[in-house]
Amino acid sequence: MDERSRFLTAALNWNEADWQDVTRIWAAERALHVAIECVTDAANLIIDALVMREPGSYADIVRVIAEEGVVDRTFPEQFSDALTFRNQLVREYHQLQPADVVRAVQTCAPLFAPFVHSVRDYLGISSR
């Protein structure tokens, strides 16, 4: 997740020409997809390990860890765009446009590093 977060943060500085490169678009799509899945997978592992209430959806997974103090209470609202984009990636990929990817990077990239730090802090895990 750290690598995806760094890649997406760097993508925030791409210029217009960079965003015209289909390979960069696809790389950003994949990085977003994996990072979003990492958030939900890590959150689910924490929920299971700490016997928190059972979530019913992706949005609920994020809501549970916020309610339990793993992440900031505002995280579920902030992360909702990422979950919407995930749905586009896995279900509506045929309609996905490069501008959608650019917007998702701009919205989501800043969320991943704080998530990692919050989880590490909550679990008492030091950074490498």
MARZATI-727841 format. One record per residue (C-alpha): residue number from 0; x, y, z; chain; residue in three letters. Coordinates in steps of 0.1 Angstrom, whole numbers, plus 5000, padded with zeros to 4 digits. Each point is the difference from the previous one (the first is absolute). Layout:
residues N
+------+------+-------+------+-------+------+
| resi | east | north |   up | chain | resn |
+------+------+-------+------+-------+------+
|  NUM |    X |     Y |    Z |     A |  ALA |
...
+------+------+-------+------+-------+------+
//
This chain:
residues 128
+------+------+-------+------+-------+------+
| resi | east | north |   up | chain | resn |
+------+------+-------+------+-------+------+
|    0 | 5000 |  5000 | 5000 |     A |  MET |
|    1 | 5029 |  5024 | 5007 |     A |  ASP |
|    2 | 5013 |  4996 | 4965 |     A |  GLU |
|    3 | 4966 |  5007 | 4985 |     A |  ARG |
|    4 | 4996 |  5030 | 5022 |     A |  SER |
|    5 | 5033 |  5014 | 4990 |     A |  ARG |
|    6 | 4992 |  4993 | 4963 |     A |  PHE |
|    7 | 4966 |  5017 | 5002 |     A |  LEU |
|    8 | 5015 |  5030 | 5019 |     A |  THR |
|    9 | 5026 |  5004 | 4973 |     A |  ALA |
|   10 | 4972 |  4998 | 4974 |     A |  ALA |
|   11 | 4985 |  5031 | 5016 |     A |  LEU |
|   12 | 5029 |  5018 | 4984 |     A |  ASN |
|   13 | 4996 |  4986 | 4965 |     A |  TRP |
|   14 | 4994 |  5026 | 4973 |     A |  ASN |
|   15 | 4974 |  5000 | 4972 |     A |  GLU |
|   16 | 5024 |  4981 | 4977 |     A |  ALA |
|   17 | 5006 |  4973 | 5026 |     A |  ASP |
|   18 | 4962 |  4995 | 5003 |     A |  TRP |
|   19 | 4998 |  4994 | 4963 |     A |  GLN |
|   20 | 5022 |  4969 | 5002 |     A |  ASP |
|   21 | 4977 |  4970 | 5001 |     A |  VAL |
|   22 | 5026 |  4980 | 5019 |     A |  THR |
|   23 | 5000 |  5025 | 5028 |     A |  ARG |
|   24 | 4962 |  5001 | 5001 |     A |  ILE |
|   25 | 4999 |  4962 | 5003 |     A |  TRP |
|   26 | 5027 |  5000 | 5026 |     A |  ALA |
|   27 | 4981 |  5026 | 5020 |     A |  ALA |
|   28 | 4968 |  4979 | 4997 |     A |  GLU |
|   29 | 5018 |  4969 | 5012 |     A |  ARG |
|   30 | 5017 |  5019 | 5029 |     A |  ALA |
|   31 | 4967 |  5014 | 5011 |     A |  LEU |
|   32 | 4983 |  4967 | 4998 |     A |  HIS |
|   33 | 5027 |  4982 | 5020 |     A |  VAL |
|   34 | 5002 |  5028 | 5026 |     A |  ALA |
|   35 | 4962 |  5000 | 5005 |     A |  ILE |
|   36 | 4999 |  4962 | 5003 |     A |  GLU |
|   37 | 5029 |  5003 | 5026 |     A |  CYS |
|   38 | 4980 |  5024 | 5021 |     A |  VAL |
|   39 | 4969 |  4977 | 5000 |     A |  THR |
|   40 | 5021 |  4968 | 5005 |     A |  ASP |
|   41 | 5020 |  5016 | 5029 |     A |  ALA |
|   42 | 4969 |  5013 | 5016 |     A |  ALA |
|   43 | 4983 |  4967 | 4997 |     A |  ASN |
|   44 | 5030 |  4982 | 5016 |     A |  LEU |
|   45 | 4999 |  5025 | 5029 |     A |  ILE |
|   46 | 4962 |  4996 | 5004 |     A |  ILE |
|   47 | 5004 |  4962 | 5001 |     A |  ASP |
|   48 | 5030 |  4999 | 5023 |     A |  ALA |
|   49 | 4986 |  5024 | 5025 |     A |  LEU |
|   50 | 4965 |  4985 | 4998 |     A |  VAL |
|   51 | 4983 |  5032 | 4990 |     A |  MET |
|   52 | 4964 |  5001 | 4987 |     A |  ARG |
|   53 | 4996 |  4982 | 4966 |     A |  GLU |
|   54 | 4999 |  5025 | 4970 |     A |  PRO |
|   55 | 4974 |  4996 | 4973 |     A |  GLY |
|   56 | 5016 |  5018 | 4972 |     A |  SER |
|   57 | 5032 |  5017 | 4989 |     A |  TYR |
|   58 | 4988 |  5033 | 5014 |     A |  ALA |
|   59 | 4991 |  4983 | 5032 |     A |  ASP |
|   60 | 5035 |  4985 | 5003 |     A |  ILE |
|   61 | 5015 |  5035 | 5001 |     A |  VAL |
|   62 | 4972 |  5013 | 5023 |     A |  ARG |
|   63 | 5007 |  4972 | 5025 |     A |  VAL |
|   64 | 5037 |  5008 | 5004 |     A |  ILE |
|   65 | 4992 |  5037 | 5003 |     A |  ALA |
|   66 | 4974 |  4993 | 5027 |     A |  GLU |
|   67 | 5026 |  4978 | 5018 |     A |  GLU |
|   68 | 5026 |  5028 | 4999 |     A |  GLY |
|   69 | 5024 |  4983 | 4976 |     A |  VAL |
|   70 | 4997 |  5030 | 4976 |     A |  VAL |
|   71 | 4987 |  5035 | 5002 |     A |  ASP |
|   72 | 4962 |  5002 | 5002 |     A |  ARG |
|   73 | 5000 |  5020 | 4968 |     A |  THR |
|   74 | 5018 |  4973 | 4980 |     A |  PHE |
|   75 | 4968 |  4981 | 4988 |     A |  PRO |
|   76 | 4986 |  5032 | 4984 |     A |  GLU |
|   77 | 5034 |  5008 | 4985 |     A |  GLN |
|   78 | 5004 |  4965 | 4987 |     A |  PHE |
|   79 | 4966 |  4997 | 4984 |     A |  SER |
|   80 | 5012 |  5014 | 4967 |     A |  ASP |
|   81 | 5027 |  4973 | 5000 |     A |  ALA |
|   82 | 4973 |  4973 | 5005 |     A |  LEU |
|   83 | 4979 |  5016 | 4972 |     A |  THR |
|   84 | 5031 |  4999 | 4977 |     A |  PHE |
|   85 | 5007 |  4964 | 5010 |     A |  ARG |
|   86 | 4965 |  4991 | 4988 |     A |  ASN |
|   87 | 5007 |  5018 | 4967 |     A |  GLN |
|   88 | 5033 |  4980 | 4997 |     A |  LEU |
|   89 | 4984 |  4966 | 5005 |     A |  VAL |
|   90 | 4965 |  5004 | 4986 |     A |  ARG |
|   91 | 5000 |  5029 | 4976 |     A |  GLU |
|   92 | 5035 |  4999 | 4987 |     A |  TYR |
|   93 | 4988 |  5001 | 4964 |     A |  HIS |
|   94 | 4987 |  5036 | 5007 |     A |  GLN |
|   95 | 5030 |  5012 | 5019 |     A |  LEU |
|   96 | 5016 |  5031 | 4985 |     A |  GLN |
|   97 | 5036 |  5014 | 5006 |     A |  PRO |
|   98 | 4984 |  5030 | 5017 |     A |  ALA |
|   99 | 4983 |  4977 | 5025 |     A |  ASP |
|  100 | 5034 |  4985 | 5009 |     A |  VAL |
|  101 | 5016 |  5035 | 5003 |     A |  VAL |
|  102 | 4971 |  5011 | 5024 |     A |  ARG |
|  103 | 5004 |  4968 | 5020 |     A |  ALA |
|  104 | 5037 |  5004 | 5004 |     A |  VAL |
|  105 | 4995 |  5036 | 5011 |     A |  GLN |
|  106 | 4973 |  4990 | 5025 |     A |  THR |
|  107 | 5014 |  4967 | 5013 |     A |  CYS |
|  108 | 5038 |  5003 | 4999 |     A |  ALA |
|  109 | 5001 |  5021 | 5032 |     A |  PRO |
|  110 | 4980 |  4975 | 5020 |     A |  LEU |
|  111 | 5023 |  4969 | 4999 |     A |  PHE |
|  112 | 5030 |  5012 | 5019 |     A |  ALA |
|  113 | 4980 |  5013 | 5030 |     A |  PRO |
|  114 | 4980 |  4967 | 5000 |     A |  PHE |
|  115 | 5032 |  4980 | 5002 |     A |  VAL |
|  116 | 5013 |  5022 | 5028 |     A |  HIS |
|  117 | 4967 |  4998 | 5020 |     A |  SER |
|  118 | 5000 |  4962 | 4997 |     A |  VAL |
|  119 | 5036 |  4997 | 5011 |     A |  ARG |
|  120 | 4994 |  5023 | 5029 |     A |  ASP |
|  121 | 4969 |  4981 | 5011 |     A |  TYR |
|  122 | 5018 |  4967 | 4998 |     A |  LEU |
|  123 | 5033 |  5013 | 5015 |     A |  GLY |
|  124 | 5020 |  4991 | 4969 |     A |  ILE |
|  125 | 5030 |  5022 | 4992 |     A |  SER |
|  126 | 5007 |  5013 | 4965 |     A |  SER |
|  127 | 5028 |  4985 | 4981 |     A |  ARG |
+------+------+-------+------+-------+------+
//
